[in-house]
C-alpha cells in the first residue's frame, strides 16, 4: 500500500478505519482492472451502492465526486462499486466479500495489504449500463471590464 496515498485519504476523511480502506482498495483494484487513472473530468464514473466511509476512498483515489457528476449512488447498502471508463467503455463491479471476524486495525491492514484481491472482492460486470453524462452547465463568468 502506498503510504502517501493512504495518508492523503485519511486526511481527507478525518480518520483511518476499515470502511475507508474498503473504498481505497476497491479504487486501486478498479485502476488495475480497467486500466484507468484519476478522473480529471467525467471520463471515469463510479456508482456506489452505499454511502459509507468507503466512498471517501473513491473520491480521493479515483477523483469521482458528486460535483463533477461522476459519483452516483444506488442505495443497496452493499459494499459494491461499479466503475466505468467512458473513453473505452470498459467497466467492472467490485463487491466486498464476507470477511472473517478481525479486530478493527487488523481488518484495515488486511484490506490494504492482502496481495490477493480475490480474497477481498468478487469481480463481475456491472448489472446496468453506463450512466449518461450529467452535462452540468458551465458557470457564467462576469464580463471583463475594459
Helices and strands as residue ranges (DSSP letters): H 3-13, H 18-34, E 44-48, H 54-62, E 71-73, E 80-85, E 91-96, H 104-113, G 117-119, E 121-124
